[in-house]
């Protein structure tokens, strides 16, 4: 009997959260990210908060390091 196939787990972060994370990794400020993505500063902060929660980190630097370690960046 063939082994059961393992489904790929759903992505940890949404596409938009990954987009914000890439811009954070590029050194952009929340204000710059908001301007580039044409979203409000509050929305950037909400995405950043979600990223921190999902990656279990508490800083931009830690989020980028963890995301790189997980192969997300």
PyMOL commands that set and color helices and strands:
alter all, ss='L'
color gray80, all
select helices_A, chain A and resi 15-25+30-37+41-55+60-69
alter helices_A, ss='H'
color red, helices_A
deselect
rebuild
show_as cartoon
